[in-house]
Amino acid sequence: MTDFAQNARAAAEAMRALFPPTPLQRNVHLSERFGAEIWLKREDLSPVRSYKIRGAFNAIRKALAADPKQRQFVCASAGNHAQGVAYVCQHFGLSGTVFMPVTTPKQKIDKTKAFGGKVVEIRLVGDFFDETLAAAQAFCAQEGAHFLSPFDDADVIEGQASVALEVVDEMGGAPDHMILPVGGGGLSSGVIRYLDAIGAPVEMTLVEPEGGPSLTAALRAGVPVATPITDNFVDGAAVARIGASNFEVLRALDPAQVILAPENRICVTIGEMLNVEGIVLEPAGALAVDVLEHLADQLRGKRVVCVTSGGNFDFERLPEVKERAMRYQGLKKYFILRLPQRPGALKEFLGLLGPDDDIARFEYLKKSARNFGSVLIGIETREAAQFDGLLERIEARGFAIRDITDDDLLGQFLI
């Protein structure tokens, strides 16, 4: 056994003072659907509802071993890393300072406060994470505190490797295939290093959101590069630059092993896991399950582990999840309708709707036109194919209509 594997086991054994191994559960519904043994490694059931507690614990544990006098720790995070750091600081009785953007949702701030208790201070600094990170690092330099990176750190990587260790221990051997989310790369690099260290030939698939493809960009460039975040819905994995230490492990991947998941499709997965299985997953936590359909032929007959990395879902986001899921499934569309300004025109248009069509939004955009008015209209239906018949009826009646459902620019302003 290599030093890395031994260190990962030491980290896992030390973690037992905080929490038992997270459940590894065979999911009957997914197994039957895909003709494979689908197991879920439920990191959403850790004490802070994500795997981030592992890396935070190991980094703090090793920092204390190196310098027992170090009692002050700092991180910059708006999510799961902050909660992990707060929980571990409370466990060790350490002073923690968590820097969060001013725009952080109150729910995340309150949870971090609850985990940290009296030993953790939260500072809201900056509108954007880069500003928050700079403030945290400046504070560290001034106070002589220890900075806790969320992923680009050898001790964090070692701590996250305990996920793979627990899987192998509970299964009595390695699975055939593992599917992991990837953001900054701490979890994926830790799991891959551990499996390599014990000589387990496991097929790997990594999943990142379409709106934040930092690993894909790094594999293409050969080095970590800054990548624009075009959609931050998957906030737990939409990272602008993959960690440098993490990429040293991940650079050996075949680009075909990294799959981009559309944010709207992830919403379908979140809804299905909630409604069918009663499992609450945050967007990043649903990434591994989301690509099962994409990999169905490759996985058939195999033993597969999906890491559900987090369950810190704010239910105030549920309407957005439903909206995005319906748009992905083609069950909801938005149109700009040019409606003639004459008596009966609206009634005539409404008569074209089918029995399963429902108007979810109706808003005049321009009320001063003499002959025509522009209307933003949102329509929901039960079957996506029903839109074809609706549009045929609308065009046959001579109404001018434009589908703007996938028009990002108009959507930002109107939807």
C-alpha positions as CSV (number, residue, x, y, z in Angstrom):
1,M,0.0,0.0,0.0
2,T,1.4,3.4,-0.9
3,D,1.9,6.3,1.4
4,F,-1.2,8.1,-0.1
5,A,-3.4,5.1,0.6
6,Q,-2.1,4.8,4.1
7,N,-2.6,8.5,4.7
8,A,-6.2,8.3,3.3
9,R,-6.9,5.4,5.7
10,A,-5.5,7.3,8.7
11,A,-7.7,10.3,7.7
12,A,-10.8,8.1,7.4
13,E,-10.2,6.4,10.8
14,A,-9.7,9.9,12.4
15,M,-13.0,11.0,10.9
16,R,-14.9,8.4,12.8
17,A,-14.7,10.8,15.8
18,L,-17.0,13.1,13.8
19,F,-19.3,10.7,11.8
20,P,-19.6,7.1,10.6
21,P,-19.1,6.2,7.0
22,T,-21.8,7.7,4.8
23,P,-24.3,5.1,3.5
24,L,-23.6,3.2,0.3
25,Q,-27.0,2.2,-1.0
26,R,-28.1,0.0,-3.9
27,N,-30.8,1.9,-5.7
28,V,-33.5,-0.5,-7.0
29,H,-35.2,2.0,-9.3
30,L,-32.0,3.1,-11.1
31,S,-30.6,-0.4,-11.2
32,E,-33.8,-1.8,-12.9
33,R,-33.9,1.2,-15.3
34,F,-30.4,0.9,-16.5
35,G,-29.8,-2.9,-16.3
36,A,-26.9,-2.5,-13.9
37,E,-26.1,-2.5,-10.2
38,I,-26.4,1.2,-9.4
39,W,-25.1,2.2,-5.9
40,L,-25.3,5.7,-4.5
41,K,-22.5,6.9,-2.2
42,R,-24.7,9.2,-0.1
43,E,-22.4,12.1,0.8
44,D,-25.6,14.2,1.0
45,L,-26.1,12.4,4.4
46,S,-22.9,13.5,6.0
47,P,-23.3,15.8,9.1
48,V,-23.1,18.9,6.8
49,R,-24.9,17.2,3.9
50,S,-21.8,17.1,1.6
51,Y,-18.4,15.5,1.3
52,K,-16.6,18.8,2.0
53,I,-16.4,18.0,5.7
54,R,-13.8,15.3,4.9
55,G,-11.2,17.6,3.3
56,A,-11.7,20.3,5.9
57,F,-11.3,17.8,8.7
58,N,-8.1,16.3,7.3
59,A,-6.5,19.7,6.5
60,I,-7.2,21.0,10.0
61,R,-6.2,17.8,11.7
62,K,-2.8,17.8,9.9
63,A,-2.3,21.5,10.5
64,L,-2.8,21.0,14.2
65,A,-0.4,18.0,14.2
66,A,2.3,20.2,12.5
67,D,1.7,23.2,14.8
68,P,-0.4,22.6,17.9
69,K,-0.3,26.3,18.7
70,Q,-2.3,27.2,15.6
71,R,-5.8,27.9,16.7
72,Q,-7.1,30.2,14.0
73,F,-8.4,29.0,10.7
74,V,-9.9,30.9,7.7
75,C,-11.7,30.0,4.6
76,A,-13.6,31.7,1.7
77,S,-16.7,29.9,0.6
78,A,-20.4,30.5,-0.1
79,G,-21.4,26.9,0.3
80,N,-20.5,23.4,1.5
81,H,-16.8,24.1,2.2
82,A,-17.8,26.9,4.7
83,Q,-20.2,24.5,6.5
84,G,-17.5,21.8,6.7
85,V,-14.9,24.2,8.1
86,A,-17.4,25.5,10.6
87,Y,-18.3,22.0,11.8
88,V,-14.7,20.9,12.2
89,C,-13.7,24.1,14.0
90,Q,-16.6,23.5,16.5
91,H,-15.4,19.9,17.0
92,F,-11.8,21.0,17.8
93,G,-12.7,24.1,19.7
94,L,-10.8,26.3,17.2
95,S,-11.4,29.9,16.1
96,G,-12.7,30.0,12.6
97,T,-13.4,32.9,10.3
98,V,-15.5,32.3,7.3
99,F,-15.6,34.8,4.5
100,M,-18.7,34.8,2.3
101,P,-19.9,37.0,-0.5
102,V,-22.5,39.6,0.5
103,T,-24.8,37.9,-2.0
104,T,-24.8,34.6,-0.2
105,P,-28.3,33.3,0.5
106,K,-29.4,33.7,4.1
107,Q,-30.1,29.9,4.4
108,K,-26.4,29.1,3.8
109,I,-25.2,31.8,6.2
110,D,-27.6,30.5,8.9
111,K,-26.4,26.9,8.4
112,T,-22.8,27.9,8.7
113,K,-23.5,29.8,11.9
114,A,-25.4,26.8,13.3
115,F,-22.5,24.4,12.6
116,G,-19.8,26.8,13.9
117,G,-21.6,28.0,17.0
118,K,-19.7,30.6,19.0
119,V,-16.3,29.7,17.7
120,V,-16.9,30.7,14.1
121,E,-17.2,34.3,12.8
122,I,-18.8,35.0,9.4
123,R,-17.7,38.0,7.4
124,L,-19.7,39.1,4.4
125,V,-17.3,40.7,2.0
126,G,-17.5,41.4,-1.8
127,D,-20.2,40.9,-4.4
128,F,-18.1,38.3,-6.3
129,F,-16.1,35.3,-4.9
130,D,-12.8,36.7,-6.1
131,E,-13.2,39.7,-3.9
132,T,-14.2,37.4,-1.0
133,L,-11.2,35.2,-1.5
134,A,-8.8,38.2,-1.6
135,A,-10.2,39.5,1.6
136,A,-9.8,36.1,3.3
137,Q,-6.2,35.7,2.2
138,A,-5.3,39.3,3.3
139,F,-6.9,38.5,6.7
140,C,-4.8,35.4,7.0
141,A,-1.6,37.3,6.2
142,Q,-2.4,39.9,8.8
143,E,-3.5,37.6,11.6
144,G,-1.2,34.7,11.0
145,A,-4.1,32.3,10.5
146,H,-4.1,29.1,8.5
147,F,-6.0,29.3,5.2
148,L,-8.1,26.3,4.2
149,S,-8.4,25.9,0.5
150,P,-11.7,24.2,-0.7
151,F,-9.9,21.9,-3.1
152,D,-6.4,22.9,-4.2
153,D,-4.5,21.4,-1.3
154,A,-2.8,18.0,-0.7
155,D,-4.4,17.4,2.7
156,V,-7.9,18.2,1.3
157,I,-7.3,15.8,-1.6
158,E,-6.2,13.2,0.9
159,G,-9.3,13.7,3.0
160,Q,-11.7,13.5,0.0
161,A,-10.0,10.2,-1.0
162,S,-11.7,8.6,2.0
163,V,-14.9,8.5,-0.1
164,A,-13.3,5.8,-2.3
165,L,-11.8,4.0,0.7
166,E,-15.2,3.6,2.2
167,V,-16.7,2.4,-1.0
168,V,-14.1,-0.3,-1.5
169,D,-14.2,-1.4,2.2
170,E,-18.0,-1.7,2.2
171,M,-18.2,-3.5,-1.2
172,G,-15.3,-5.8,-0.3
173,G,-13.6,-4.6,-3.5
174,A,-13.7,-1.9,-6.1
175,P,-16.7,-1.3,-8.3
176,D,-16.5,-1.6,-12.1
177,H,-17.3,2.0,-12.7
178,M,-17.5,5.2,-10.6
179,I,-19.2,8.4,-11.6
180,L,-18.1,11.6,-9.8
181,P,-19.0,15.3,-10.0
182,V,-16.1,17.6,-10.6
183,G,-15.8,21.3,-9.8
184,G,-12.4,22.3,-8.4
185,G,-11.2,18.7,-8.5
186,G,-10.6,17.8,-4.9
187,L,-13.0,14.9,-4.8
188,S,-12.2,13.4,-8.2
189,S,-8.4,13.7,-7.8
190,G,-8.6,12.1,-4.3
191,V,-10.7,9.2,-5.5
192,I,-8.6,8.5,-8.5
193,R,-5.3,8.7,-6.6
194,Y,-6.7,6.3,-4.0
195,L,-7.9,3.7,-6.5
196,D,-4.6,3.9,-8.4
197,A,-2.7,3.5,-5.1
198,I,-4.5,0.3,-4.2
199,G,-4.2,-1.0,-7.8
200,A,-8.0,-1.0,-8.5
201,P,-8.7,-0.7,-12.3
202,V,-12.0,1.2,-12.1
203,E,-13.6,2.9,-15.1
204,M,-14.1,6.6,-14.3
205,T,-16.5,9.1,-15.5
206,L,-16.4,12.7,-14.3
207,V,-19.3,15.1,-14.8
208,E,-19.2,18.9,-14.8
209,P,-21.9,21.5,-15.6
210,E,-22.1,22.9,-19.1
211,G,-22.0,26.4,-17.6
212,G,-18.6,25.8,-15.8
213,P,-16.4,23.4,-17.8
214,S,-13.1,24.1,-16.0
215,L,-11.7,20.5,-16.4
216,T,-12.8,20.2,-20.0
217,A,-11.0,23.5,-20.7
218,A,-7.9,22.4,-18.8
219,L,-7.7,19.1,-20.7
220,R,-8.0,21.0,-24.0
221,A,-5.3,23.5,-23.0
222,G,-3.0,21.1,-21.2
223,V,-3.0,23.4,-18.1
224,P,-5.6,24.9,-15.8
225,V,-7.1,28.0,-17.4
226,A,-9.7,30.6,-16.4
227,T,-13.1,29.6,-17.9
228,P,-16.1,31.9,-18.0
229,I,-19.0,30.7,-15.9
230,T,-22.0,31.0,-18.3
231,D,-24.5,29.5,-15.8
232,N,-23.9,29.3,-12.1
233,F,-27.0,27.2,-11.3
234,V,-24.8,24.3,-10.3
235,D,-23.1,26.5,-7.7
236,G,-21.3,23.6,-6.0
237,A,-19.4,22.7,-9.1
238,A,-19.3,25.8,-11.4
239,V,-15.7,26.6,-10.8
240,A,-13.8,29.0,-13.1
241,R,-10.4,27.2,-12.8
242,I,-9.6,23.7,-11.9
243,G,-7.1,23.4,-9.0
244,A,-3.5,23.1,-10.0
245,S,-2.7,20.2,-7.6
246,N,-5.9,18.4,-8.7
247,F,-5.1,18.8,-12.4
248,E,-1.8,17.1,-11.9
249,V,-3.8,13.9,-11.2
250,L,-6.7,14.6,-13.7
251,R,-4.5,15.5,-16.7
252,A,-4.1,11.8,-17.5
253,L,-7.9,11.4,-18.2
254,D,-9.2,10.8,-21.7
255,P,-11.4,13.8,-22.5
256,A,-14.1,11.3,-23.4
257,Q,-14.3,10.5,-19.7
258,V,-15.5,14.0,-18.8
259,I,-19.1,14.7,-19.6
260,L,-20.8,18.1,-19.6
261,A,-24.3,18.1,-18.1
262,P,-26.8,20.7,-19.2
263,E,-28.2,22.7,-16.3
264,N,-31.8,22.3,-17.3
265,R,-31.4,18.5,-17.6
266,I,-30.0,18.4,-14.1
267,C,-33.2,20.0,-12.9
268,V,-35.1,17.0,-14.4
269,T,-32.8,14.7,-12.4
270,I,-33.3,16.7,-9.2
271,G,-37.1,16.5,-9.6
272,E,-37.0,12.7,-10.4
273,M,-34.8,11.9,-7.4
274,L,-37.1,13.9,-5.1
275,N,-40.4,12.7,-6.4
276,V,-39.5,9.0,-7.1
277,E,-36.9,8.3,-4.4
278,G,-37.5,11.0,-1.8
279,I,-33.8,12.0,-2.1
280,V,-33.0,15.7,-1.8
281,L,-30.0,16.6,-3.9
282,E,-28.4,20.0,-4.7
283,P,-27.6,20.6,-8.3
284,A,-23.9,19.5,-7.9
285,G,-25.1,16.5,-5.9
286,A,-27.3,15.3,-8.9
287,L,-24.5,15.4,-11.5
288,A,-23.4,11.8,-11.2
289,V,-27.0,10.5,-11.5
290,D,-27.8,12.8,-14.3
291,V,-25.4,11.2,-16.8
292,L,-26.6,7.6,-16.3
293,E,-28.9,7.8,-19.3
294,H,-25.9,9.0,-21.4
295,L,-23.8,6.1,-20.2
296,A,-26.6,3.4,-20.3
297,D,-25.0,1.1,-22.9
298,Q,-21.6,1.4,-21.3
299,L,-22.9,0.5,-17.8
300,R,-25.2,-2.4,-18.5
301,G,-24.5,-5.4,-16.3
302,K,-21.8,-3.6,-14.3
303,R,-21.5,-2.6,-10.7
304,V,-21.6,1.2,-10.7
305,V,-21.2,3.8,-7.9
306,C,-22.5,7.3,-8.3
307,V,-21.3,9.8,-5.7
308,T,-24.2,12.1,-4.7
309,S,-21.9,14.8,-3.4
310,G,-24.3,17.1,-1.6
311,G,-27.9,17.7,-0.5
312,N,-27.8,21.4,0.6
313,F,-30.8,22.4,-1.5
314,D,-32.7,25.6,-0.7
315,F,-36.4,24.8,-1.4
316,E,-36.9,28.4,-2.4
317,R,-35.2,27.3,-5.7
318,L,-37.8,24.6,-6.4
319,P,-39.9,26.8,-8.7
320,E,-36.8,27.5,-10.8
321,V,-35.9,23.8,-10.9
322,K,-39.4,23.0,-12.1
323,E,-39.3,25.7,-14.7
324,R,-36.0,24.7,-16.1
325,A,-36.9,21.0,-16.1
326,M,-40.1,21.6,-18.0
327,R,-38.2,23.7,-20.6
328,Y,-35.7,20.9,-21.0
329,Q,-38.4,18.4,-21.5
330,G,-40.2,20.6,-24.0
331,L,-43.2,20.9,-21.8
332,K,-43.0,24.7,-21.4
333,K,-42.2,27.3,-24.1
334,Y,-42.2,31.0,-24.3
335,F,-43.3,33.0,-27.4
336,I,-43.6,36.5,-28.6
337,L,-47.0,36.8,-30.2
338,R,-48.0,39.6,-32.6
339,L,-51.7,40.1,-31.7
340,P,-53.9,42.2,-34.0
341,Q,-55.5,45.1,-32.1
342,R,-59.1,44.3,-33.0
343,P,-62.1,43.0,-31.1
344,G,-62.1,39.2,-30.7
345,A,-58.4,38.6,-31.7
346,L,-57.5,37.4,-28.2
347,K,-60.5,35.1,-28.0
348,E,-59.6,33.7,-31.4
349,F,-56.1,33.0,-30.3
350,L,-57.3,31.3,-27.1
351,G,-59.5,29.1,-29.2
352,L,-56.5,27.6,-30.8
353,L,-55.1,26.1,-27.6
354,G,-55.5,22.4,-27.0
355,P,-57.2,20.8,-24.0
356,D,-53.9,20.1,-22.3
357,D,-52.4,23.6,-23.0
358,D,-52.2,26.0,-20.2
359,I,-51.2,29.7,-20.3
360,A,-48.6,30.2,-17.5
361,R,-47.7,33.8,-18.4
362,F,-49.4,36.5,-20.5
363,E,-47.9,40.0,-20.7
364,Y,-48.3,42.8,-23.2
365,L,-44.9,44.2,-24.1
366,K,-46.1,47.1,-26.2
367,K,-49.4,48.6,-25.6
368,S,-49.2,51.7,-27.8
369,A,-49.1,50.1,-31.2
370,R,-52.1,51.0,-33.4
371,N,-52.5,47.8,-35.4
372,F,-50.6,45.1,-33.4
373,G,-49.5,44.4,-29.9
374,S,-46.6,42.3,-28.8
375,V,-47.4,39.7,-26.2
376,L,-45.0,37.6,-24.1
377,I,-46.8,34.3,-23.6
378,G,-45.7,31.2,-21.7
379,I,-47.5,27.9,-22.4
380,E,-47.3,24.6,-20.6
381,T,-48.6,21.3,-21.9
382,R,-48.5,17.6,-21.0
383,E,-46.8,16.2,-24.1
384,A,-44.0,18.1,-25.9
385,A,-45.3,16.9,-29.3
386,Q,-48.5,18.9,-28.7
387,F,-46.6,22.1,-29.4
388,D,-46.2,21.1,-33.1
389,G,-50.0,21.0,-33.6
390,L,-50.5,24.2,-31.7
391,L,-47.9,26.1,-33.8
392,E,-49.5,24.7,-37.0
393,R,-52.9,26.0,-36.0
394,I,-51.5,29.4,-35.0
395,E,-49.7,29.9,-38.3
396,A,-52.6,28.6,-40.3
397,R,-54.8,31.3,-38.7
398,G,-52.3,33.9,-39.7
399,F,-50.9,35.0,-36.3
400,A,-47.2,35.9,-36.2
401,I,-45.4,34.0,-33.4
402,R,-41.8,33.5,-32.4
403,D,-40.4,30.9,-30.1
404,I,-37.9,32.5,-27.7
405,T,-37.6,29.6,-25.2
406,D,-33.9,29.0,-26.1
407,D,-33.0,32.6,-26.8
408,D,-30.7,33.4,-23.9
409,L,-30.5,37.1,-24.6
410,L,-34.2,37.7,-24.8
411,G,-34.7,35.3,-21.9
412,Q,-32.5,37.4,-19.6
413,F,-34.7,40.4,-20.2
414,L,-38.2,39.0,-20.6
415,I,-38.3,35.6,-18.9
